[in-house]
């Protein structure tokens, strides 16, 4: 029995287009990963499919990023609540 790959089966979702430039050695490794993934999973995933899933998994598991982002979102929400909206300013004018 073969060991499971770290990346699980991709969920169905509507993508947002993003273009990245990567080094040739990263492309080679990604294409190899796609070939192995497709063989083991019996699917036809593309480099874009797996690249997006890899990025999602990386962001979901970076504890420092998660903590910093939580703080940033809390600060943004507090600022948005404290700052009067454009409509409120117009209504007072």
N, C-alpha and C positions, 0 to 999 in steps of 0.2 A: 504494500500500500504506500502511495506517495504521500509525503508530508503536505499539509495544506499551505497554500500561499497566504501571506498576511492579508492581502486585499480580498475581501469577500465579493459575493455576487453584486453587481451594480443594480441600484434601484432604477425604476422608470421615472424620468423627470424631463422637463423642458429646459434645454440649456440656454445660457447666455453666451454669446460669442466673445472670445478673448483670444488675442494673438500674442504668442510668446516667441522670443528668439532663444534658442538653446545651442550649446556647443555640440559639435559632431559626436563626441564620445557619449554625451547624455542621450542623444538621439539613438545611437547604436544600442545602448543599454535599454532604452524604452522600447525600441522595436523588438529586442530579444524578449523583454518581459511580456509584451503583447503576444508574441508567438507562443510562449510557454503558457500564459494565462488562457489563451484561446484553446490550446490543445487540452489542457487540464479541465477547463470548464465546459468545453464543447460549444463555444459561442464564437461570434465574430466581432469582438470588441475592437475598437480602433485606438490608435495612440491618443487621440483626443479624449475618448471615453475614459481610458485608464489614467491619463494625465490629470484630468479633472478630479477623478476619485482619489488619486494619490495626494493631490493638493488639499482636498477636503479632509482626508485622514490626517495629514500632517498638521493642519490648522486645529483640528479637533483634539489633537494629542499634545500640543505645545502648551504646557501649563503656564509658563511665563506670559505667553501671548494671551491666553484665556483670562488670566488675572488682570493684565494691563488693559485688555479690551473691555472687560467688565467695568473697571474703574472709569475708562474713557466714556463709555455709554452712560454710566451713572452721572458723571460730570456734565455730559451733554444734555441729559434729561433735566438735571437741576438748573442748568443755564436756560434751557428752553422754557421751563416753568417760571423762572425769575424774570425773564425778558418779556416785556409786553409784545404781543403780536402786532403785525402791521395793521390788521383790521381794527384792533383795539386802539391803536394810536390814531388811525383815521377817524374813528368814532368820536374820540375826544376833541378832535380838531375842529 
